Amino acid sequence: MEIKADTQACLLPHPSHLQTRVLKELTSNVPPTSSQGHPLLFWACPSGFFKPTQGDEACMQCPINSRTTSEGAINCVCRNGYYRTDSDPLQMPCTTVPSAPQAVISSVNETSVMLEWMPPRDSGGREDVVYNIICKSCGGGRGGCTRCGDNVKFLPRQLGLTESRVYISDLLAHTQYTFEVQAVNGVSDQSPYSPQYASVNITTNQAGKWVHLSSSVLCICRMVFSCFLLSSPLL
């Protein structure tokens, strides 16, 4: 009985008292301590908190859109629909994909077009939003729309646009096109769904080079006709 009494005297305070003190210290970002004031080096973080490594560092609360699946977690997992890249720190909130770009407008000039748009209403919580352009040629007796060929040019580029505008040239004359402006960010490749986009339909005009050629031919015809009239013996 005396041994039992001595053993009990060496034990830490009642668990409920210790747990209350630990939770209070966790929320104040102070490592939990024993009744003698020594850090509890291997104290398991409670649910909703994590610590990447063992030691006397304080447990950290899970960032937004993440959670722990058990006590003693070394990181927090993202909730459904939210993601984290390999370069995102563990303290960073989990993020999601952006919404579609807004207010896409087009300005057609013969066989080229300038597209401009507004950023998405929701960036997904990230600052690395870029844009992709999907070009589709529609009509022409082919039944529906097909992806544009490699002859179509995009300035400055087709994928990974950081600015909200693009100039597209070398389109076919008198042809209907659909352009999809996608918004993507650093976690879009982790989503099982396709990027959200806004689309715009345009119809190209007569190609400028043919207009210029027709004008040249008309001038030549006028010159030939004038020469013919001047050399005619009837005059």
Buried (B, 14 or more C-beta within 10 A) or exposed (E): EEEEEEEEEEEEEEEEEBEEBBBEBBEEEEBBBEEEEEBBEEBBBBBBBBBEEEEBEBBBBBBEBBBBEEEBBEBBBBBEEBBBBEEBEBEBBBBBBBBBBBEBEBEBEBBBBBBBBEBBEBBBBBEBBBBBBBBBBBEEEEEEBEEBEEEBEBEEEBEEBEEBEBBBBBBBBEBBBBBBBBBBBBBBEBBEEEBBBBBBEBBBBEBEEEEEEEEEEEEEEEEEEEEEEEEEEEE
